[in-house]
Amino acid sequence: MITMIIEVTHKGNFKNTENFLQKAKNFAIDAVLAKYGQEGVNALSAATPVDTGKTAASWQYKIDKEPNQVAIRWYNTNINKGVNIAVILQYGHGTGTGGWVEGRDYINPAMRPIFDKLANDAWESLISK
């Protein structure tokens, strides 16, 4: 039988890691989310296909806070006969005569740059403080 001994040594401490995690725990992301909430509304409004303009003008955002999480939610309030018009523009819908209107992916391309900037800004805000 062969015995192998593995030895791990450690020198130093975890002070930098502990400081960073404490900063992350206390990081107030609300201002960053509010900034990008409105940018998201603007991007969605600009990208929404326009017929009357009602759907484009109906984008809003909300920041939801819970004890261990914060979320930003974008939503559209243009509802017609129980149907969210922004959703059927995105995914498509059937017609009253049996036809199909193909959806158009306008939400994802509009929001991708917002998500990228939000993530970068949140990270920069966290590490700079």
C-alpha positions in Angstrom: 0.0 0.0 0.0 1.3 3.5 -0.9 0.4 6.4 1.3 0.3 9.9 0.0 0.4 13.0 2.2 -0.8 16.3 0.9 0.0 19.3 3.0 -1.5 22.8 2.5 0.0 25.8 4.2 -1.5 29.2 4.4 0.1 32.5 5.1 -1.7 35.8 5.7 -5.4 36.5 6.3 -8.7 37.1 4.5 -9.0 40.8 5.5 -9.4 42.0 1.9 -12.0 39.4 1.1 -13.9 40.1 4.3 -13.8 43.8 3.7 -15.1 43.3 0.1 -17.9 41.0 1.2 -18.9 43.5 3.9 -19.0 46.3 1.3 -21.1 44.1 -1.0 -23.5 43.2 1.9 -24.1 46.9 2.6 -24.1 48.1 -1.0 -27.1 50.2 -1.8 -27.9 49.4 -5.4 -31.2 51.5 -5.4 -29.7 54.5 -7.2 -28.1 52.3 -9.9 -31.4 50.5 -10.4 -33.4 53.7 -10.6 -31.1 55.1 -13.2 -31.3 52.0 -15.4 -35.0 51.6 -14.7 -35.7 54.8 -16.6 -33.2 54.0 -19.3 -35.0 50.7 -19.8 -38.3 52.4 -20.1 -36.8 54.8 -22.7 -35.2 51.9 -24.7 -38.4 49.9 -24.6 -40.5 52.8 -25.7 -38.2 53.6 -28.6 -38.1 50.0 -29.7 -41.8 49.2 -29.4 -43.5 48.8 -32.8 -45.8 51.8 -33.3 -49.4 51.9 -34.5 -51.2 54.3 -32.2 -48.2 54.8 -29.9 -50.2 53.7 -26.8 -48.1 50.6 -26.2 -44.8 52.5 -26.6 -46.0 55.1 -24.1 -47.2 52.5 -21.6 -43.8 51.1 -20.4 -43.0 51.6 -16.7 -40.6 50.1 -14.1 -40.7 49.2 -10.5 -38.0 48.4 -8.0 -39.1 45.6 -5.6 -37.2 45.2 -2.3 -37.3 42.2 -0.1 -35.1 41.3 2.9 -32.4 39.5 0.8 -33.0 40.8 -2.7 -33.8 43.8 -4.9 -35.3 43.4 -8.3 -36.1 45.8 -11.1 -39.1 44.9 -13.2 -40.2 46.5 -16.4 -43.9 46.2 -17.4 -46.3 47.5 -19.9 -49.8 48.6 -18.9 -51.5 48.6 -22.3 -54.1 45.9 -21.9 -56.8 45.3 -24.5 -59.6 42.8 -23.7 -57.4 41.1 -21.1 -54.4 40.8 -23.4 -51.1 42.6 -22.9 -50.3 44.2 -26.2 -46.6 44.4 -25.6 -46.5 40.6 -25.1 -48.4 39.8 -28.3 -46.2 42.2 -30.3 -43.2 40.3 -29.0 -44.4 36.7 -29.4 -47.2 36.9 -32.0 -50.9 36.2 -31.8 -53.8 34.6 -33.6 -56.3 36.7 -35.4 -60.1 36.4 -35.2 -60.2 34.9 -38.6 -57.9 32.0 -37.9 -54.7 33.7 -39.1 -51.4 34.3 -37.3 -49.5 37.5 -36.8 -45.8 36.8 -36.3 -44.2 38.4 -33.3 -41.2 40.6 -33.5 -38.4 40.4 -30.9 -38.0 44.0 -30.0 -37.7 43.7 -26.2 -34.5 41.6 -25.9 -32.4 43.8 -28.3 -33.6 46.9 -26.6 -32.8 45.7 -23.1 -29.5 43.9 -23.8 -27.4 47.1 -23.7 -29.2 48.3 -20.6 -28.5 45.0 -18.7 -24.8 45.3 -19.8 -24.5 48.9 -18.6 -26.4 48.2 -15.4 -24.1 45.3 -14.5 -21.0 47.3 -15.3 -22.2 50.3 -13.4 -23.2 48.3 -10.3 -19.8 46.5 -10.3 -17.9 49.8 -10.7 -20.0 51.4 -7.9 -19.3 48.5 -5.6 -15.5 48.4 -6.1 -15.0 52.1 -6.1 -16.5 52.7 -2.6 
